[in-house]
Every structure is written in C-alpha cells, then in structure tokens.
Amino acid sequence: MEKNKVEITGINTNDLKKLSSKEMEKLFIKYQTGDMFARELLINGNLKLVLSILKRFYHKKNNLDDLFQVGCVGLIKAIDNFDLSYGVKFSTYAVPMIIGEVKRYIRDNNSIRVSRSLKDIAYKTLKIKEEYYSKYGYEPDLKVIAEILNVTEYDINNALISLKDPISMYEPIYSDSGDTIYLYDQIEDKKATNFSNNLEIEEAIDNLSEREHHILDERFIFGKSQMEIADELDISQAQVSRLEKKAIKQLKKSLK
C-alpha cells in the first residue's frame, strides 16, 4: 500500500465526490424534512472523510474493507444525529463518532477473547483518562483510577493489557549495540528451572540499586511507560531509560 493511500475493494476512491459546505447545508435541510435521497447523497458525499480517518488505523492486522464498513456506520450515525443548529462543521461533529466506531470494532475483535468484566474495566479506565485529561491537562495514575473504580491497580493494568494485540515470541524487546533480547528470552521454561537458577536470579536482582529495581518492577510487572515512571520519581524520561538499560545489562552480565 502506498503512503497516505487507502484501498477499498470494489471502490474507486478517485471517483468519490466531496460535498462543499453549501451543498452539505442544503442536503441537511432536505434530509431533516424527510428527504431520504438527500441522506443517501450525504453518505456518499462524505466517504472520503471516512477514508481519511482510516489512514491512521492502517495496520497489516486490520482488514481495511471491514474498517471502512465500520467507519461508514459511524458516518451514518453522525448524519442521523447532526443538527445545523449546533453551529459547527459536520466533519468536526462526525470525526469523533467515526473514530469511536472504528476503535470499538478493533477492541472487540481482538484475536484473544477477553472477559466482559475485564473489558468493562478497560473501557471505564480509558473514559476516566480522557475526562481527567480534558479537565486537568494530564492523565491520572493507576492509583487514582483504581480508587475511582474501586478495583486494584493490578486489575486496571491487566485490563489495559487485554486490549493490546498479541505479539510474536520473536518480537525484539530490547537492543543494545546489536545484542538483542527477544520476547522468548523472557519466557520461563519450567522444566529447565531449578532452585539454583532461582537463587542466581534473586542474587542478580539484589545487586541492583533500589531505584533500578523499582524501575524494572514498574516497567515489566506493572507495565508503566518510562514517562510515567519519570513523573513518579521526579526525574527525566532519559534518566529512566538509562537506568533501565543499565539494570538490564547488569542482569545479563550477572546471569551469564
């Protein structure tokens, strides 16, 4: 696929018409008086809006034909609920609705089946983050969200992880001067694990500084971003990154 181009099966996107603001206004007046043909013209005249939104969702795991159909559902909902008295451009009103439909589809069609209760926690968490950011200009940490939802921080982190796409065992998760660590390197082989190995791991971890130990826990157990940890420790994201790399390098050296 070429950059910034969206291909949909059976549709020549070059032939799609784009309505002017005056044409849109006239059609909405007709539709809101019961003219269903005007509704059809509004849908066809805004398909390019759907396509422009899909560019940000292009990924080899997503079927663009399916996403286009879902985006059209959001477009139709926007058309059916839009009112000229809102005093805003139709695209301003429609874009969030189209994006919302597409995001819900992607989340609900994750290849791993996730329990409804876990999804509910995840969706509520995302909603709280959006509302909190809108009100205060920054996102709340997991502790605040946990108190609002009356669940544990672990529950929230687990719920958010459940929305992510699965990745390959051979996905590189760390690289330093060509020495790459892959996901399968971090998977425990219970048959090969013994008491001696556990002691070596514990000793290697004990040799880390308290701050390094804390950063690795927050990153790889609680799934926090480097920026979140930086805010928590009142240091820069670059410092967190350096400490994380140093700790991983030290662990690798100790366990050789």
TORNU-299432 format. One record per residue (C-alpha): residue number from 1; residue in one letter; z, y, x. Coordinates in pm, 1 decimal, decimal comma. Example, Ala and Ser with C-alpha at 12.3 -4.5 7.8 and 13.67 -1.06 7.14 Angstrom:
<koltor doza="1" torgu="A" c3="780,0" c2="-450,0" c1="1230,0"/>
<koltor doza="2" torgu="S" c3="714,0" c2="-106,0" c1="1367,0"/>
This chain:
<koltor doza="1" torgu="M" c3="0,0" c2="0,0" c1="0,0"/>
<koltor doza="2" torgu="E" c3="-90,6" c2="343,9" c1="130,0"/>
<koltor doza="3" torgu="K" c3="183,8" c2="600,6" c1="177,3"/>
<koltor doza="4" torgu="N" c3="265,8" c2="802,6" c1="-136,9"/>
<koltor doza="5" torgu="K" c3="30,4" c2="591,5" c1="-347,0"/>
<koltor doza="6" torgu="V" c3="138,0" c2="374,2" c1="-639,1"/>
<koltor doza="7" torgu="E" c3="-93,4" c2="97,7" c1="-754,2"/>
<koltor doza="8" torgu="I" c3="-52,9" c2="-45,3" c1="-1104,0"/>
<koltor doza="9" torgu="T" c3="-251,6" c2="-346,3" c1="-1219,3"/>
<koltor doza="10" torgu="G" c3="-525,1" c2="-259,0" c1="-1470,5"/>
<koltor doza="11" torgu="I" c3="-474,5" c2="117,6" c1="-1443,5"/>
<koltor doza="12" torgu="N" c3="-694,5" c2="360,0" c1="-1254,9"/>
<koltor doza="13" torgu="T" c3="-434,7" c2="623,3" c1="-1171,0"/>
<koltor doza="14" torgu="N" c3="-706,3" c2="871,4" c1="-1078,9"/>
<koltor doza="15" torgu="D" c3="-817,6" c2="879,6" c1="-1442,9"/>
<koltor doza="16" torgu="L" c3="-473,4" c2="962,8" c1="-1580,6"/>
<koltor doza="17" torgu="K" c3="-459,2" c2="1302,6" c1="-1745,0"/>
<koltor doza="18" torgu="K" c3="-189,2" c2="1557,6" c1="-1669,6"/>
<koltor doza="19" torgu="L" c3="-98,2" c2="1794,4" c1="-1950,2"/>
<koltor doza="20" torgu="S" c3="-45,8" c2="2165,9" c1="-1897,6"/>
<koltor doza="21" torgu="S" c3="271,6" c2="2336,7" c1="-2019,5"/>
<koltor doza="22" torgu="K" c3="85,7" c2="2491,2" c1="-2314,9"/>
<koltor doza="23" torgu="E" c3="-68,1" c2="2157,1" c1="-2412,6"/>
<koltor doza="24" torgu="M" c3="275,1" c2="1993,8" c1="-2393,5"/>
<koltor doza="25" torgu="E" c3="429,7" c2="2258,3" c1="-2616,1"/>
<koltor doza="26" torgu="K" c3="157,0" c2="2223,9" c1="-2879,6"/>
<koltor doza="27" torgu="L" c3="183,4" c2="1844,7" c1="-2881,0"/>
<koltor doza="28" torgu="F" c3="562,8" c2="1850,3" c1="-2912,7"/>
<koltor doza="29" torgu="I" c3="535,2" c2="2085,9" c1="-3210,3"/>
<koltor doza="30" torgu="K" c3="290,0" c2="1846,5" c1="-3375,0"/>
<koltor doza="31" torgu="Y" c3="494,5" c2="1536,9" c1="-3292,3"/>
<koltor doza="32" torgu="Q" c3="816,6" c2="1688,6" c1="-3424,1"/>
<koltor doza="33" torgu="T" c3="641,5" c2="1745,8" c1="-3754,7"/>
<koltor doza="34" torgu="G" c3="549,5" c2="1376,4" c1="-3775,0"/>
<koltor doza="35" torgu="D" c3="215,0" c2="1355,7" c1="-3588,0"/>
<koltor doza="36" torgu="M" c3="227,7" c2="1014,4" c1="-3413,9"/>
<koltor doza="37" torgu="F" c3="-106,6" c2="1069,5" c1="-3243,0"/>
<koltor doza="38" torgu="A" c3="49,6" c2="1366,5" c1="-3065,3"/>
<koltor doza="39" torgu="R" c3="325,3" c2="1130,7" c1="-2945,6"/>
<koltor doza="40" torgu="E" c3="61,3" c2="898,8" c1="-2801,0"/>
<koltor doza="41" torgu="L" c3="-102,7" c2="1188,6" c1="-2618,9"/>
<koltor doza="42" torgu="L" c3="233,8" c2="1297,8" c1="-2480,1"/>
<koltor doza="43" torgu="I" c3="297,2" c2="948,6" c1="-2343,6"/>
<koltor doza="44" torgu="N" c3="-47,2" c2="915,5" c1="-2183,2"/>
<koltor doza="45" torgu="G" c3="-28,8" c2="1269,4" c1="-2050,1"/>
<koltor doza="46" torgu="N" c3="295,5" c2="1203,1" c1="-1862,9"/>
<koltor doza="47" torgu="L" c3="222,4" c2="867,2" c1="-1699,1"/>
<koltor doza="48" torgu="K" c3="166,4" c2="1043,7" c1="-1368,4"/>
<koltor doza="49" torgu="L" c3="526,2" c2="1165,0" c1="-1391,3"/>
<koltor doza="50" torgu="V" c3="638,4" c2="800,6" c1="-1409,4"/>
<koltor doza="51" torgu="L" c3="419,2" c2="709,8" c1="-1112,4"/>
<koltor doza="52" torgu="S" c3="556,0" c2="996,1" c1="-902,7"/>
<koltor doza="53" torgu="I" c3="910,1" c2="869,6" c1="-966,4"/>
<koltor doza="54" torgu="L" c3="820,5" c2="510,3" c1="-872,1"/>
<koltor doza="55" torgu="K" c3="729,4" c2="618,2" c1="-517,8"/>
<koltor doza="56" torgu="R" c3="1097,1" c2="641,6" c1="-431,5"/>
<koltor doza="57" torgu="F" c3="1160,7" c2="288,6" c1="-559,1"/>
<koltor doza="58" torgu="Y" c3="876,4" c2="118,9" c1="-376,4"/>
<koltor doza="59" torgu="H" c3="1006,8" c2="-190,1" c1="-201,3"/>
<koltor doza="60" torgu="K" c3="848,7" c2="-527,5" c1="-135,2"/>
<koltor doza="61" torgu="K" c3="1117,0" c2="-692,4" c1="-351,9"/>
<koltor doza="62" torgu="N" c3="1028,6" c2="-483,1" c1="-655,4"/>
<koltor doza="63" torgu="N" c3="728,1" c2="-552,9" c1="-877,1"/>
<koltor doza="64" torgu="L" c3="568,7" c2="-213,8" c1="-938,7"/>
<koltor doza="65" torgu="D" c3="395,6" c2="-331,7" c1="-1256,0"/>
<koltor doza="66" torgu="D" c3="736,6" c2="-420,1" c1="-1401,6"/>
<koltor doza="67" torgu="L" c3="891,7" c2="-95,3" c1="-1280,3"/>
<koltor doza="68" torgu="F" c3="605,0" c2="100,9" c1="-1435,6"/>
<koltor doza="69" torgu="Q" c3="667,2" c2="-61,1" c1="-1775,2"/>
<koltor doza="70" torgu="V" c3="1039,4" c2="14,7" c1="-1746,3"/>
<koltor doza="71" torgu="G" c3="964,4" c2="372,2" c1="-1638,8"/>
<koltor doza="72" torgu="C" c3="743,0" c2="411,4" c1="-1945,8"/>
<koltor doza="73" torgu="V" c3="1037,1" c2="304,2" c1="-2163,2"/>
<koltor doza="74" torgu="G" c3="1240,0" c2="588,8" c1="-2010,7"/>
<koltor doza="75" torgu="L" c3="948,1" c2="827,8" c1="-2065,7"/>
<koltor doza="76" torgu="I" c3="919,6" c2="731,8" c1="-2433,2"/>
<koltor doza="77" torgu="K" c3="1294,2" c2="777,8" c1="-2483,7"/>
<koltor doza="78" torgu="A" c3="1267,1" c2="1121,9" c1="-2326,7"/>
<koltor doza="79" torgu="I" c3="973,6" c2="1217,7" c1="-2550,3"/>
<koltor doza="80" torgu="D" c3="1151,0" c2="1093,8" c1="-2863,6"/>
<koltor doza="81" torgu="N" c3="1468,1" c2="1288,3" c1="-2783,6"/>
<koltor doza="82" torgu="F" c3="1326,3" c2="1606,2" c1="-2633,0"/>
<koltor doza="83" torgu="D" c3="1351,4" c2="1931,4" c1="-2823,8"/>
<koltor doza="84" torgu="L" c3="1171,0" c2="2255,0" c1="-2733,6"/>
<koltor doza="85" torgu="S" c3="1488,2" c2="2445,0" c1="-2818,0"/>
<koltor doza="86" torgu="Y" c3="1650,1" c2="2301,4" c1="-2503,5"/>
<koltor doza="87" torgu="G" c3="1467,8" c2="2574,8" c1="-2313,4"/>
<koltor doza="88" torgu="V" c3="1389,0" c2="2352,9" c1="-2012,3"/>
<koltor doza="89" torgu="K" c3="1070,6" c2="2195,0" c1="-1880,7"/>
<koltor doza="90" torgu="F" c3="1006,8" c2="1848,3" c1="-2019,3"/>
<koltor doza="91" torgu="S" c3="994,6" c2="1699,8" c1="-1668,1"/>
<koltor doza="92" torgu="T" c3="1342,4" c2="1837,9" c1="-1595,9"/>
<koltor doza="93" torgu="Y" c3="1472,4" c2="1654,8" c1="-1901,3"/>
<koltor doza="94" torgu="A" c3="1267,3" c2="1336,3" c1="-1854,7"/>
<koltor doza="95" torgu="V" c3="1311,1" c2="1257,7" c1="-1485,3"/>
<koltor doza="96" torgu="P" c3="1682,7" c2="1155,8" c1="-1504,1"/>
<koltor doza="97" torgu="M" c3="1611,2" c2="933,7" c1="-1805,6"/>
<koltor doza="98" torgu="I" c3="1320,9" c2="758,9" c1="-1632,4"/>
<koltor doza="99" torgu="I" c3="1520,4" c2="711,9" c1="-1311,3"/>
<koltor doza="100" torgu="G" c3="1813,6" c2="577,1" c1="-1513,1"/>
<koltor doza="101" torgu="E" c3="1596,9" c2="312,8" c1="-1682,4"/>
<koltor doza="102" torgu="V" c3="1446,8" c2="201,4" c1="-1351,5"/>
<koltor doza="103" torgu="K" c3="1785,0" c2="181,3" c1="-1177,1"/>
<koltor doza="104" torgu="R" c3="1935,9" c2="-19,9" c1="-1461,7"/>
<koltor doza="105" torgu="Y" c3="1643,8" c2="-261,3" c1="-1451,7"/>
<koltor doza="106" torgu="I" c3="1677,0" c2="-312,7" c1="-1075,3"/>
<koltor doza="107" torgu="R" c3="2053,0" c2="-366,9" c1="-1100,5"/>
<koltor doza="108" torgu="D" c3="2034,1" c2="-604,3" c1="-1396,9"/>
<koltor doza="109" torgu="N" c3="1756,0" c2="-810,0" c1="-1239,0"/>
<koltor doza="110" torgu="N" c3="1928,3" c2="-878,8" c1="-909,7"/>
<koltor doza="111" torgu="S" c3="1839,4" c2="-1228,4" c1="-788,9"/>
<koltor doza="112" torgu="I" c3="2209,2" c2="-1322,0" c1="-777,7"/>
<koltor doza="113" torgu="R" c3="2378,1" c2="-1348,6" c1="-1115,4"/>
<koltor doza="114" torgu="V" c3="2684,7" c2="-1127,8" c1="-1132,3"/>
<koltor doza="115" torgu="S" c3="2957,3" c2="-1145,7" c1="-1395,6"/>
<koltor doza="116" torgu="R" c3="2953,5" c2="-879,0" c1="-1666,2"/>
<koltor doza="117" torgu="S" c3="3310,2" c2="-768,1" c1="-1581,8"/>
<koltor doza="118" torgu="L" c3="3212,2" c2="-710,6" c1="-1219,2"/>
<koltor doza="119" torgu="K" c3="2904,2" c2="-513,9" c1="-1324,5"/>
<koltor doza="120" torgu="D" c3="3115,8" c2="-303,8" c1="-1559,7"/>
<koltor doza="121" torgu="I" c3="3346,8" c2="-206,5" c1="-1273,3"/>
<koltor doza="122" torgu="A" c3="3045,9" c2="-121,7" c1="-1055,0"/>
<koltor doza="123" torgu="Y" c3="2877,2" c2="93,4" c1="-1320,2"/>
<koltor doza="124" torgu="K" c3="3202,2" c2="272,6" c1="-1405,1"/>
<koltor doza="125" torgu="T" c3="3257,2" c2="336,9" c1="-1033,0"/>
<koltor doza="126" torgu="L" c3="2910,8" c2="489,1" c1="-995,9"/>
<koltor doza="127" torgu="K" c3="2968,7" c2="706,6" c1="-1301,3"/>
<koltor doza="128" torgu="I" c3="3303,7" c2="828,2" c1="-1165,9"/>
<koltor doza="129" torgu="K" c3="3144,4" c2="906,9" c1="-828,9"/>
<koltor doza="130" torgu="E" c3="2869,6" c2="1111,8" c1="-994,9"/>
<koltor doza="131" torgu="E" c3="3112,6" c2="1302,9" c1="-1218,6"/>
<koltor doza="132" torgu="Y" c3="3355,9" c2="1361,0" c1="-931,6"/>
<koltor doza="133" torgu="Y" c3="3081,2" c2="1486,7" c1="-701,7"/>
<koltor doza="134" torgu="S" c3="2948,5" c2="1715,6" c1="-974,9"/>
<koltor doza="135" torgu="K" c3="3296,0" c2="1864,2" c1="-1026,4"/>
<koltor doza="136" torgu="Y" c3="3434,7" c2="1879,7" c1="-671,0"/>
<koltor doza="137" torgu="G" c3="3128,3" c2="1861,0" c1="-444,1"/>
<koltor doza="138" torgu="Y" c3="3228,1" c2="1532,6" c1="-278,0"/>
<koltor doza="139" torgu="E" c3="3276,7" c2="1168,8" c1="-377,4"/>
<koltor doza="140" torgu="P" c3="3625,3" c2="1023,1" c1="-434,5"/>
<koltor doza="141" torgu="D" c3="3752,1" c2="748,6" c1="-204,6"/>
<koltor doza="142" torgu="L" c3="3814,2" c2="395,0" c1="-328,4"/>
<koltor doza="143" torgu="K" c3="4186,8" c2="458,7" c1="-377,8"/>
<koltor doza="144" torgu="V" c3="4121,4" c2="737,3" c1="-630,2"/>
<koltor doza="145" torgu="I" c3="3864,4" c2="530,3" c1="-820,0"/>
<koltor doza="146" torgu="A" c3="4098,1" c2="228,7" c1="-821,4"/>
<koltor doza="147" torgu="E" c3="4373,6" c2="436,1" c1="-980,5"/>
<koltor doza="148" torgu="I" c3="4137,0" c2="571,5" c1="-1246,1"/>
<koltor doza="149" torgu="L" c3="4005,6" c2="224,0" c1="-1339,3"/>
<koltor doza="150" torgu="N" c3="4342,9" c2="52,0" c1="-1289,7"/>
<koltor doza="151" torgu="V" c3="4195,4" c2="-209,8" c1="-1053,3"/>
<koltor doza="152" torgu="T" c3="4232,3" c2="-279,7" c1="-681,6"/>
<koltor doza="153" torgu="E" c3="4024,2" c2="-125,0" c1="-404,2"/>
<koltor doza="154" torgu="Y" c3="3904,3" c2="-477,5" c1="-325,0"/>
<koltor doza="155" torgu="D" c3="3774,7" c2="-516,4" c1="-682,8"/>
<koltor doza="156" torgu="I" c3="3575,1" c2="-194,2" c1="-654,7"/>
<koltor doza="157" torgu="N" c3="3430,7" c2="-279,5" c1="-314,0"/>
<koltor doza="158" torgu="N" c3="3338,3" c2="-628,4" c1="-436,7"/>
<koltor doza="159" torgu="A" c3="3173,8" c2="-483,7" c1="-748,5"/>
<koltor doza="160" torgu="L" c3="2963,5" c2="-236,4" c1="-548,9"/>
<koltor doza="161" torgu="I" c3="2855,1" c2="-509,5" c1="-308,5"/>
<koltor doza="162" torgu="S" c3="2741,4" c2="-718,5" c1="-606,9"/>
<koltor doza="163" torgu="L" c3="2476,1" c2="-455,2" c1="-686,6"/>
<koltor doza="164" torgu="K" c3="2313,3" c2="-486,8" c1="-345,2"/>
<koltor doza="165" torgu="D" c3="2014,1" c2="-710,8" c1="-281,9"/>
<koltor doza="166" torgu="P" c3="2078,2" c2="-1030,1" c1="-81,9"/>
<koltor doza="167" torgu="I" c3="1959,9" c2="-1021,3" c1="279,0"/>
<koltor doza="168" torgu="S" c3="1826,6" c2="-1279,1" c1="521,3"/>
<koltor doza="169" torgu="M" c3="2059,7" c2="-1469,8" c1="754,0"/>
<koltor doza="170" torgu="Y" c3="1835,4" c2="-1345,2" c1="1032,0"/>
<koltor doza="171" torgu="E" c3="1888,2" c2="-977,9" c1="945,8"/>
<koltor doza="172" torgu="P" c3="1989,3" c2="-785,4" c1="1261,9"/>
<koltor doza="173" torgu="I" c3="2322,9" c2="-611,5" c1="1200,6"/>
<koltor doza="174" torgu="Y" c3="2389,0" c2="-467,7" c1="1546,0"/>
<koltor doza="175" torgu="S" c3="2183,6" c2="-398,3" c1="1857,5"/>
<koltor doza="176" torgu="D" c3="2292,9" c2="-256,3" c1="2189,8"/>
<koltor doza="177" torgu="S" c3="2041,1" c2="-230,7" c1="2475,4"/>
<koltor doza="178" torgu="G" c3="1838,9" c2="-521,0" c1="2344,0"/>
<koltor doza="179" torgu="D" c3="2139,1" c2="-750,2" c1="2283,7"/>
<koltor doza="180" torgu="T" c3="2106,3" c2="-806,6" c1="1908,0"/>
<koltor doza="181" torgu="I" c3="2363,5" c2="-958,6" c1="1673,4"/>
<koltor doza="182" torgu="Y" c3="2219,5" c2="-1126,8" c1="1364,3"/>
<koltor doza="183" torgu="L" c3="2394,5" c2="-1199,2" c1="1036,8"/>
<koltor doza="184" torgu="Y" c3="2405,6" c2="-1573,3" c1="1105,0"/>
<koltor doza="185" torgu="D" c3="2609,5" c2="-1498,6" c1="1420,6"/>
<koltor doza="186" torgu="Q" c3="2890,3" c2="-1379,1" c1="1191,4"/>
<koltor doza="187" torgu="I" c3="2890,3" c2="-1684,1" c1="961,4"/>
<koltor doza="188" torgu="E" c3="3170,2" c2="-1927,6" c1="1027,0"/>
<koltor doza="189" torgu="D" c3="3085,7" c2="-2292,8" c1="1095,2"/>
<koltor doza="190" torgu="K" c3="3396,4" c2="-2465,1" c1="961,2"/>
<koltor doza="191" torgu="K" c3="3302,8" c2="-2794,0" c1="1125,9"/>
<koltor doza="192" torgu="A" c3="3294,9" c2="-2624,1" c1="1465,4"/>
<koltor doza="193" torgu="T" c3="3601,6" c2="-2407,0" c1="1412,3"/>
<koltor doza="194" torgu="N" c3="3924,6" c2="-2526,5" c1="1570,7"/>
<koltor doza="195" torgu="F" c3="4271,6" c2="-2398,7" c1="1647,9"/>
<koltor doza="196" torgu="S" c3="4172,4" c2="-2293,9" c1="2000,0"/>
<koltor doza="197" torgu="N" c3="3883,3" c2="-2082,1" c1="1867,7"/>
<koltor doza="198" torgu="N" c3="4113,9" c2="-1908,4" c1="1622,4"/>
<koltor doza="199" torgu="L" c3="4359,9" c2="-1824,5" c1="1900,0"/>
<koltor doza="200" torgu="E" c3="4080,7" c2="-1680,6" c1="2114,3"/>
<koltor doza="201" torgu="I" c3="3961,6" c2="-1461,7" c1="1826,1"/>
<koltor doza="202" torgu="E" c3="4311,8" c2="-1339,0" c1="1747,0"/>
<koltor doza="203" torgu="E" c3="4375,4" c2="-1260,7" c1="2113,5"/>
<koltor doza="204" torgu="A" c3="4044,0" c2="-1071,9" c1="2141,3"/>
<koltor doza="205" torgu="I" c3="4128,9" c2="-865,5" c1="1833,6"/>
<koltor doza="206" torgu="D" c3="4479,3" c2="-794,4" c1="1963,8"/>
<koltor doza="207" torgu="N" c3="4325,5" c2="-645,5" c1="2277,2"/>
<koltor doza="208" torgu="L" c3="4153,5" c2="-376,7" c1="2068,8"/>
<koltor doza="209" torgu="S" c3="4319,6" c2="-41,3" c1="2021,5"/>
<koltor doza="210" torgu="E" c3="4483,0" c2="26,2" c1="1686,1"/>
<koltor doza="211" torgu="R" c3="4205,7" c2="272,1" c1="1596,3"/>
<koltor doza="212" torgu="E" c3="3927,0" c2="28,4" c1="1693,7"/>
<koltor doza="213" torgu="H" c3="4094,4" c2="-247,6" c1="1493,5"/>
<koltor doza="214" torgu="H" c3="4123,7" c2="-15,4" c1="1193,2"/>
<koltor doza="215" torgu="I" c3="3756,8" c2="89,2" c1="1213,2"/>
<koltor doza="216" torgu="L" c3="3632,8" c2="-272,5" c1="1224,9"/>
<koltor doza="217" torgu="D" c3="3852,7" c2="-362,3" c1="925,4"/>
<koltor doza="218" torgu="E" c3="3726,6" c2="-67,5" c1="723,3"/>
<koltor doza="219" torgu="R" c3="3360,5" c2="-129,0" c1="817,7"/>
<koltor doza="220" torgu="F" c3="3329,3" c2="-506,1" c1="788,2"/>
<koltor doza="221" torgu="I" c3="3607,2" c2="-605,1" c1="546,9"/>
<koltor doza="222" torgu="F" c3="3618,9" c2="-310,4" c1="307,6"/>
<koltor doza="223" torgu="G" c3="3252,5" c2="-211,8" c1="354,0"/>
<koltor doza="224" torgu="K" c3="3313,5" c2="158,2" c1="411,9"/>
<koltor doza="225" torgu="S" c3="3049,8" c2="378,6" c1="573,8"/>
<koltor doza="226" torgu="Q" c3="3104,4" c2="542,9" c1="911,0"/>
<koltor doza="227" torgu="M" c3="3113,1" c2="880,8" c1="736,2"/>
<koltor doza="228" torgu="E" c3="3391,9" c2="766,4" c1="500,0"/>
<koltor doza="229" torgu="I" c3="3597,2" c2="639,5" c1="794,6"/>
<koltor doza="230" torgu="A" c3="3533,0" c2="962,1" c1="986,2"/>
<koltor doza="231" torgu="D" c3="3670,3" c2="1167,2" c1="695,4"/>
<koltor doza="232" torgu="E" c3="3971,7" c2="938,3" c1="670,0"/>
<koltor doza="233" torgu="L" c3="4053,3" c2="963,4" c1="1043,1"/>
<koltor doza="234" torgu="D" c3="3954,1" c2="1330,0" c1="1067,5"/>
<koltor doza="235" torgu="I" c3="3703,5" c2="1265,2" c1="1346,0"/>
<koltor doza="236" torgu="S" c3="3324,2" c2="1289,6" c1="1365,2"/>
<koltor doza="237" torgu="Q" c3="3085,2" c2="1019,8" c1="1248,1"/>
<koltor doza="238" torgu="A" c3="2951,0" c2="999,9" c1="1604,2"/>
<koltor doza="239" torgu="Q" c3="3302,3" c2="917,1" c1="1732,9"/>
<koltor doza="240" torgu="V" c3="3337,8" c2="640,8" c1="1474,2"/>
<koltor doza="241" torgu="S" c3="3001,9" c2="499,1" c1="1580,8"/>
<koltor doza="242" torgu="R" c3="3100,6" c2="499,7" c1="1948,7"/>
<koltor doza="243" torgu="L" c3="3437,5" c2="335,6" c1="1880,7"/>
<koltor doza="244" torgu="E" c3="3273,8" c2="71,8" c1="1660,8"/>
<koltor doza="245" torgu="K" c3="3015,1" c2="-15,1" c1="1928,8"/>
<koltor doza="246" torgu="K" c3="3283,4" c2="-24,9" c1="2197,8"/>
<koltor doza="247" torgu="A" c3="3502,0" c2="-259,5" c1="1989,7"/>
<koltor doza="248" torgu="I" c3="3215,1" c2="-497,3" c1="1912,0"/>
<koltor doza="249" torgu="K" c3="3108,6" c2="-501,7" c1="2276,9"/>
<koltor doza="250" torgu="Q" c3="3464,8" c2="-576,0" c1="2385,8"/>
<koltor doza="251" torgu="L" c3="3497,9" c2="-859,7" c1="2131,7"/>
<koltor doza="252" torgu="K" c3="3171,9" c2="-1015,1" c1="2251,0"/>
<koltor doza="253" torgu="K" c3="3285,0" c2="-994,4" c1="2612,6"/>
<koltor doza="254" torgu="S" c3="3624,9" c2="-1148,4" c1="2533,7"/>
<koltor doza="255" torgu="L" c3="3475,3" c2="-1438,0" c1="2334,8"/>
<koltor doza="256" torgu="K" c3="3208,0" c2="-1541,1" c1="2589,7"/>
